[in-house]
Amino acid sequence: MAVRQCPRCDLRFRGEAELRSHLADDHGLDPEALEHHLGSGRSASVHRRPPDPTHVVHTDPHRKDR
């Protein structure tokens, strides 16, 4: 089951029904207007960007645990 994030706040929900209920109850959206706010049904994880392949991690030579 995909995690869905509210488009108006940072809350996340397990299912679309919970998200719809939250949008209607907490944000006062009309149930018929929810399709516009839910968009294409993407989950919250889709919005994460892949790691930058040019990003280089430099190690600290002064750390004792390495």
C-alpha positions in Angstrom: 0.0 0.0 0.0 1.4 3.4 -1.0 1.8 6.2 1.5 -0.1 9.3 0.4 0.8 12.8 1.5 -1.7 15.6 1.9 -1.1 18.2 -0.7 -1.9 21.0 1.8 0.2 19.9 4.8 2.8 17.4 5.8 0.5 14.7 7.1 0.8 11.2 5.5 -1.9 8.5 5.2 -1.9 4.8 4.4 -4.9 4.9 2.1 -6.8 7.3 -0.2 -9.9 7.1 1.9 -8.0 8.4 4.9 -6.6 11.2 2.8 -10.0 12.1 1.4 -11.5 12.2 4.8 -8.6 14.4 6.1 -9.0 16.9 3.2 -12.7 17.2 3.7 -12.7 17.3 7.5 -9.5 19.2 8.3 -9.1 21.4 5.3 -12.8 21.9 4.5 -12.6 20.9 0.8 -15.7 20.0 -1.1 -15.7 16.2 -1.9 -16.2 17.0 -5.6 -13.1 19.2 -5.6 -10.9 16.4 -4.2 -9.9 15.0 -7.6 -8.2 18.2 -8.4 -6.2 18.1 -5.1 -5.4 14.4 -5.3 -4.0 14.8 -8.9 -2.8 11.7 -10.6 -2.7 9.5 -7.5 1.0 9.5 -7.0 2.3 8.4 -3.7 4.6 10.6 -1.5 7.7 8.5 -2.4 7.4 9.4 -6.1 8.3 13.0 -5.3 11.7 12.0 -4.0 14.6 12.9 -6.2 17.2 10.2 -7.1 20.6 10.8 -5.5 22.9 13.0 -7.5 25.6 10.9 -9.1 28.1 13.7 -9.0 27.8 14.0 -5.2 31.0 13.0 -3.5 31.3 12.0 0.1 34.5 13.0 1.7 35.7 11.2 4.7 37.0 13.0 7.7 40.7 11.9 8.4 40.3 12.9 12.0 37.6 10.5 12.9 38.7 7.6 15.0 35.9 5.2 14.2 37.1 4.7 10.6 
